[in-house]
Amino acid sequence: MEIFLVPAVTSSLLLLLPMTMISAMAFDNAFTTRNSPALFNLAWMTKMHWDGGINHIEVQPLTPLTAQNKIAETIENVLSKLRTDTVYPKLFKYAFGNTDINSQRMLKALAQFMGSIISSNSKYDKVQRGEASFTSTEQNGYAFFKAKCDACHKEPLFTDNSFRNSRLAANPLLNDLGRMGISNDKNDSLKFKVPSLRNIMLTFPYSHDGKFYSLSAVIDHYRTGIITSQPILDRLLVNRIAITNTEKNDLINFLNTLTDTTLTKATRFSK
Ligand code: HEC
């Protein structure tokens, strides 16, 4: 199978999981330096990547396709594989009117595909539409979430698309300064994009460097792990977040309602 992205999604769950796996291992056993985010609801993302380095869905595939520690291809080579494929010329004709395959059309097709990956049918969504109800622990978790988490992980996307410093000291091996690497503004040091929490149960490991292996560990980070002496820590986190064990349990039960099996089992994303 060629490396083209669409058919590479071979099973429904793969849509979410391997994005994470790819972060560990890429072309020629190379490692990437960041945890790959799962792909959905991209049409509403004002900026992409953990540092917002990409601001348009159409140019998003260029970096992973060509980066040496990702797919390590050239665009020309990808195009020539598509042109000699038995199926793609027909598909391009169907979509664009003739069989010409060029980079603009390829990026448009990928953008259309990525934009069609929508997550909006989790239990949380059904509750919002009046089609289901939360259990009492989920309801408690939702109330806690709205009080303590929603300022950044804003409903309904569960991100406000902003960049925030919420973390421990920088990993000295990676020396990843986040948003500052793009903006060159020292006030952006260690700021990373607030990730959506939709489908969070399926997308471990967590955080931009993948250092948390469970939701429990992430929640412990918020309640005890944050280094509060950091001068540029987000003001919402300067006192950490007080979370009891019961609240933690409720919170995890609520986050579990954000899993959207309509998306993860969608046959149109399977092969
Ligand atoms: C000040 C803004 C802010 C608040 C408040 C906040 N978060 Fe976050 N959250 C972030 C940012 C930024 C990241 C990404 C951090 C990184 O990778 O360095 C993140 C990451 C996460 C992740 C990992 C997601 C992933 O895909 O890797 C989870 C889970 C999470 N937050 C849950 C919560 C919960 C639960 C609360 C409330 C108790 C909360 N957050 C409160 C900003 C915030």
Residues whose N, C-alpha, C, O or C-beta is under 5 A from the ligand:
A	BS01	HEC	K148 C149 C152 R164 S166 R167 F192 K193 V194 P195 S196 P205 Y206 S207 H208 D209 V218 Y222 D234 L236 I241
